[in-house]
Amino acid sequence: MTLEAVYWIALAVGALFLLGSIVLGDVFDFLDFLDLDLGGGFSATPILFTALAGFGAGGLLGLKAFDLSEGASVWPGLGTSAVMAGLAVALFMALDKQEGKTFGTGELVGERGRCVLAIPPNREGRVAIHYAGMTRTYTASSTDPVAVGEEVVVVDTIGNALKVQAIAVGQAGSREA
């Protein structure tokens, strides 16, 4: 088998497995036995596939575009592999920063929201709260009735449920009810 064939196989296998891991999700998690901790909490498997495809592409460029000998074509292959893997790591780190950060319901005390499912006295309904760049709905209860569309403030939490109080019309400008 020639080195050119090895480059073509590396390019094809890397690209197909990378595409498969993107389309099918974490199907290649069994390869995490390699335990390469790249930080950011993402799997190293797509990075390995990217590096493999980059090695094949760079080697082929060295052979075909730059007319390098088979031995010398390994260097562009390794260089392209390193650059592509580095770009993949940078992309995953950027995507990790864009993911929504989690928070507990306890952090919502004092936040305002809107009732989306009426809350009868001492019963449950639903409220929508915009917090940390996300709008989420929560189960909520109140000692007083709250109608759909009314603005509320979170006064306490009970597990993952919220205890809310309707904001009176005169208090709409303040953060407290």
N, C-alpha and C positions, 0 to 999 in steps of 0.2 A: 504494500500500500504506500502510495506516495504521500509526501507531506501536504500537497495540495488537497488530496482526498481527506486527510485529517482535518484540514482547515474547513472544508465544506461540511464535514460531519459535525465539527464543533459549532459552526454557525447554525446549522439546521437544528441540531439537538438543543442548543442554548435558546434559540428563538422560539422553537415549538414548546419547550418546557416553560419558558417565560410567559408565553401567550397562554398556555394551559394554566399556570398558576394565577394569572390575572383573571381569566374567565371562570375557572373552577374554584377559586378561593385558595384555601390553605390545604389543598390536596397533597402537596409535597412536604407537609410538616414532618413526615418521617425522616427527612434529611436533616432536621435540626439536631441530630445526634452529633453533628459537626461542632455544635455549641460555639459558634462565632458570635460573641456579644459585640455588636456594633453600636450599642446604645440606642436610645429612642424607642425601645420596646417593639421593634418590628423584626420580622423573620429575615434571616440571612439568605434564605433559599433564592428569592428573586435576584438578589445581588450576585449570587454565584452563577445563575443562569445568564444574567447580563454579561458578566465577565467572560463566560464561556463563549457566548455569541460574539463578543468584542474580540476575543482572541482569534476566532475563525475569520472574522471580517478583516482584522488588521493584518493577519498573515496572508490572506488572499490579496489585499492591497499591496503588500510588500512584493509578492510574487508577480502579480499581473500588472499593476499600475507603475511600480517603480523598478521592475525587472531585477529584483534582488535575487541572490542565490537562495536555495532552500534554507541553508543555515542562517543567513542574514535575515530572512523573512520572519524568523521567530521574534526578533526585536520589535518590529512594528506590531506584531500580534500581542506581545506582552504589554507594550505601551498602550495600545488601544484597549486591551482588557482592563488595565488599571484605570484609565480615564473613564471608560464606560461604567465600571463598578463605582468609582468615585461620584459620578453624576447620579447614579441610582441611589447611593447613600444620601446625597444631598437632597434628592427629590423626596425620598421617604422621610427625611428629617423635616423638610418643609411641610409635607402633608401631615406629619404628626403634630406640628405646631398649629395647624389649621383645625384639628379636631376639636370638638366641643369639650370643654373641661367639665368634669363632674363636680357636683356640689350636693350637700345634704340639705334636707328640708329645713333644718335649723337655721340655715343662713337666710331663709326667706322671711323670717320674723321682721316686721316693719316694712316689708315690700308691699306695693299696691298691685292690684290686679282687677279682673272683671269677672263677674259671675256668668258662667256659660250654661249651667243647669241649675234651676232654682233650688234654693236651700230652705226647706221648711224649718221651723224652730226645733232645735236639738235633733235634727236629722241631717242626712248627707246630701250634698249636691256636688257641683264641679265649678272650679274657678280656673281661669287662665292667668298665669303670672309670666311676665317678661323679665328675665334675669340672666345675666352673663351672656347676653347676645342671643338668647334662645327664648322662645315662648313655649311653655309646657302647661298642660292641664293637670290639676290635682283634685283629689277628693277633698272636700272641705265641709266643715260643719259650723254652725253659728247658733247662738242662743236666740237671736231674733231672725225673722224671715228675711231672706235676701232674694230679690227678683232678678231674672235674667237681664244682663246688661248693666246692673248696678256695680259701681266701683266699690272694692273692698280693700281692707288692709289685713295682713296676716298678723295675728296677735299671739299665736302659739302653734306648736306642732304636737301631734299625737302620732308617733310612728312616722309613716309616710303621708299621713293625712294632715291637713291644715285646719286650724281654728281661725276663722276670719270674723271680721266685724264690718258692717256696711259703713261707708264713709258718708256722713251727712253732707248735704249740699253746701252748707256754710263752711265745712272743713275740707273741701276738695283741694284747696291750695296747700294744705299742710300734709306732712307725711304720717301724722298720727291721727287715730280716730278717738 
